[in-house]
């Protein structure tokens, strides 16, 4: 089933390497070329490209803005990954969803992945789930635990104490930066509009479109900020078998 889905879709993916996160991705690519990457011989972006190739994808578009020339120089035409890479450039920062409006031939459906993720997620499973449900969009999520460092007090309208919980734990389903769309999503984005992915997904919902949620069980670390990189390094080093070299 997975191989037939990819064959029909021609293995198309879009990686968003955007704004502040792109600057970090670019600096990491430079560190790899200088032999200074703690992830071995690859940057996070290169690990993602290698994963896509192993999973059967063939065509990948990188959405670029700030410092995009350095990423294109490092990744080239994609032949060293066994991929056909193309590039889309923002004339100005368009946030996490605006760049989609600029990309041609995205396919139906297509998968969109943040370019600063370290994960062992099988992206084919997300596509398969989306195709089986027949929706207009699929959002991949993961359960995350959050603990407050304080006791939480619930107060009634008249000022009386209703509840007092010591350092409560909460579980949330968080978006992991992996989404699948049909072409309808492009109707929700204006040319040149700076708009976030959550806002575009909610526009689809308000328009009556079907949006499904794929619950992923996978290793995952977002590296949208430099301080997250140490966590990604620890995740990589503790699970190197999940990130085999090319």
C-alpha positions as CSV (number, residue, x, y, z in Angstrom):
1,X,0.0,0.0,0.0
2,X,2.8,2.5,1.0
3,X,4.8,1.9,-2.2
4,X,1.7,2.3,-4.4
5,X,0.8,5.6,-2.7
6,X,4.3,6.9,-3.3
7,X,4.3,5.8,-6.9
8,X,1.0,7.5,-7.6
9,X,2.2,10.7,-5.9
10,X,5.6,10.5,-7.6
11,X,7.3,10.8,-4.1
12,X,6.8,14.6,-3.7
13,X,7.8,16.4,-0.5
14,X,8.3,20.1,0.5
15,X,10.8,21.1,3.2
16,X,10.3,24.5,4.8
17,X,13.6,26.0,5.8
18,X,12.3,29.3,7.0
19,X,13.4,32.6,8.5
20,X,15.2,32.3,11.9
21,X,15.3,28.5,11.8
22,X,16.8,28.6,8.3
23,X,19.7,30.7,9.7
24,X,20.4,28.0,12.2
25,X,20.1,25.3,9.6
26,X,22.5,27.1,7.4
27,X,25.1,27.6,10.1
28,X,24.8,23.9,10.9
29,X,25.4,23.0,7.3
30,X,28.6,25.1,7.3
31,X,29.7,23.3,10.5
32,X,29.2,19.9,8.8
33,X,31.4,20.9,5.8
34,X,34.0,22.0,8.3
35,X,33.9,18.6,10.1
36,X,32.4,20.1,13.3
37,X,28.9,18.6,13.4
38,X,28.1,16.5,16.5
39,X,25.6,14.5,14.3
40,X,28.4,12.8,12.4
41,X,28.8,13.6,8.7
42,X,25.4,15.1,8.2
43,X,23.4,18.2,9.3
44,X,19.8,17.8,10.5
45,X,18.6,18.9,7.0
46,X,20.8,16.4,5.3
47,X,19.5,13.6,7.7
48,X,15.9,14.5,6.6
49,X,16.9,14.4,2.9
50,X,18.5,11.0,3.4
51,X,15.4,9.7,5.3
52,X,13.1,10.9,2.5
53,X,15.2,9.1,-0.1
54,X,15.3,5.8,1.9
55,X,11.5,6.0,2.2
56,X,11.0,6.2,-1.5
57,X,10.6,10.0,-2.1
58,X,12.1,11.3,-5.3
59,X,11.3,15.0,-5.6
60,X,11.8,17.5,-2.8
61,X,11.3,21.3,-2.9
62,X,13.2,23.4,-0.3
63,X,11.4,26.7,0.5
64,X,14.1,29.2,1.3
65,X,14.4,32.8,2.5
66,X,17.3,34.2,4.6
67,X,20.7,32.7,3.7
68,X,19.1,30.5,1.1
69,X,22.1,30.6,-1.2
70,X,24.2,28.8,1.3
71,X,21.7,26.0,1.6
72,X,21.4,25.6,-2.1
73,X,25.2,25.6,-2.5
74,X,25.4,22.9,0.1
75,X,22.6,20.6,-1.2
76,X,23.0,21.3,-4.9
77,X,20.7,19.5,-7.3
78,X,20.1,16.6,-4.8
79,X,22.0,14.0,-6.8
80,X,24.3,13.1,-3.8
81,X,21.1,12.2,-1.9
82,X,19.5,10.4,-4.8
83,X,16.9,13.1,-5.0
84,X,15.7,15.7,-7.4
85,X,15.9,19.0,-5.5
86,X,14.3,22.2,-6.5
87,X,14.2,25.5,-4.6
88,X,11.6,28.2,-4.0
89,X,12.6,31.6,-2.6
90,X,10.5,34.1,-0.6
91,X,10.8,37.7,-1.6
92,X,10.1,38.6,2.0
93,X,9.5,36.4,5.2
94,X,6.2,34.5,4.7
95,X,6.1,32.5,8.0
96,X,5.4,28.8,8.0
97,X,2.6,28.5,5.4
98,X,3.0,31.5,3.1
99,X,5.8,29.9,1.0
100,X,3.4,27.2,-0.2
101,X,1.7,29.7,-2.5
102,X,4.9,30.2,-4.4
103,X,5.7,26.6,-5.2
104,X,4.5,25.0,-8.5
105,X,3.6,21.4,-9.1
106,X,3.2,20.4,-5.5
107,X,1.1,17.3,-6.3
108,X,-2.1,16.0,-4.9
109,X,-1.7,15.4,-2.1
110,X,1.7,16.6,-0.9
111,X,3.6,16.4,2.4
112,X,5.1,19.5,4.1
113,X,7.9,19.0,6.6
114,X,9.7,21.6,8.7
115,X,13.4,21.5,7.7
116,X,14.7,21.7,11.2
117,X,13.3,18.4,12.7
118,X,15.2,15.4,13.9
119,X,12.8,12.5,13.8
120,X,12.6,8.8,12.8
121,X,9.0,9.3,11.7
122,X,8.0,7.2,8.6
123,X,6.6,10.0,6.4
124,X,5.0,7.4,4.1
125,X,2.7,6.3,7.0
126,X,1.4,9.9,7.3
127,X,0.7,10.0,3.5
128,X,-1.0,6.6,3.6
129,X,-3.2,7.7,6.6
130,X,-4.2,10.8,4.7
131,X,-5.0,8.9,1.5
132,X,-7.1,6.4,3.4
133,X,-9.1,9.0,5.2
134,X,-9.8,11.0,2.0
135,X,-9.4,14.4,3.8
136,X,-8.2,17.8,2.7
137,X,-5.4,18.0,5.2
138,X,-3.7,15.8,7.8
139,X,-1.8,17.2,10.8
140,X,0.8,14.9,12.4
141,X,0.9,15.2,16.2
142,X,2.7,13.7,19.2
143,X,1.9,13.5,22.9
144,X,4.0,15.8,25.0
145,X,4.1,16.1,28.8
146,X,4.3,19.4,30.5
147,X,4.9,20.0,34.3
148,X,4.4,23.2,36.1
149,X,7.0,24.0,38.8
150,X,4.4,25.6,41.0
151,X,1.3,24.6,42.9
152,X,-1.8,25.7,40.9
153,X,-4.7,27.3,42.7
154,X,-8.2,27.4,41.2
155,X,-10.3,30.3,42.6
156,X,-14.0,30.7,42.6
157,X,-15.9,33.9,41.6
158,X,-16.4,35.0,45.2
159,X,-12.7,34.4,46.0
160,X,-13.0,31.0,47.7
161,X,-10.4,28.3,47.0
162,X,-11.8,25.5,44.8
163,X,-8.8,23.4,44.2
164,X,-5.0,23.3,44.9
165,X,-2.8,20.9,42.9
166,X,1.0,20.5,43.6
167,X,3.0,20.8,40.3
168,X,0.4,19.3,38.0
169,X,1.3,17.3,34.9
170,X,-0.6,17.9,31.7
171,X,-0.5,16.0,28.4
172,X,-0.9,17.9,25.1
173,X,-1.1,16.8,21.5
174,X,1.4,19.0,19.7
175,X,1.9,19.5,16.0
176,X,5.3,18.1,15.0
177,X,5.8,20.1,11.8
178,X,4.6,17.5,9.4
179,X,1.4,18.1,7.4
180,X,-0.3,16.6,4.3
181,X,-2.5,18.8,2.1
182,X,-4.5,18.6,-1.0
183,X,-4.4,21.5,-3.5
184,X,-7.4,23.2,-1.8
185,X,-5.0,24.6,0.8
186,X,-3.5,27.0,-1.8
187,X,-6.9,28.7,-2.0
188,X,-6.5,29.7,1.7
189,X,-3.3,31.6,1.1
190,X,-2.9,34.9,-0.7
191,X,0.1,35.6,-2.8
192,X,2.8,37.3,-0.7
193,X,0.8,36.7,2.5
194,X,2.8,36.0,5.7
195,X,0.7,33.4,7.5
196,X,1.3,30.5,9.9
197,X,0.5,26.9,9.3
198,X,-2.0,26.7,12.2
199,X,-3.9,29.7,10.8
200,X,-4.1,28.1,7.3
201,X,-5.3,24.8,8.8
202,X,-8.0,26.5,10.7
203,X,-9.0,28.4,7.6
204,X,-9.6,25.0,6.0
205,X,-11.7,23.9,9.0
206,X,-13.8,27.1,8.8
207,X,-14.3,26.5,5.1
208,X,-15.8,23.1,5.9
209,X,-12.9,21.0,4.8
210,X,-12.0,17.7,6.4
211,X,-8.8,17.9,8.5
212,X,-7.6,14.7,10.2
213,X,-5.0,14.1,12.9
214,X,-2.3,11.5,12.6
215,X,-1.0,10.4,16.1
216,X,2.7,9.7,15.6
217,X,4.7,7.4,17.9
218,X,8.3,8.4,17.0
219,X,11.5,10.0,18.2
220,X,11.2,13.8,17.6
221,X,13.0,17.0,18.4
222,X,12.2,20.4,17.0
223,X,15.3,22.5,16.5
224,X,13.7,25.8,15.7
225,X,15.9,27.5,18.3
226,X,19.6,27.1,18.9
227,X,19.1,26.0,22.5
228,X,17.2,23.0,21.3
229,X,20.2,21.7,19.4
230,X,21.8,20.0,22.5
231,X,18.6,18.0,23.0
232,X,18.8,16.9,19.4
233,X,22.4,15.9,19.7
234,X,21.5,13.8,22.8
235,X,18.6,12.2,20.9
236,X,20.8,11.4,17.9
237,X,23.7,9.9,19.9
238,X,21.3,7.8,22.0
239,X,19.5,6.4,19.0
240,X,22.1,6.3,16.1
241,X,20.6,3.1,14.8
242,X,17.4,5.1,14.0
243,X,19.4,7.5,11.8
244,X,21.6,5.3,9.6
245,X,24.2,6.9,7.4
246,X,23.5,7.3,3.7
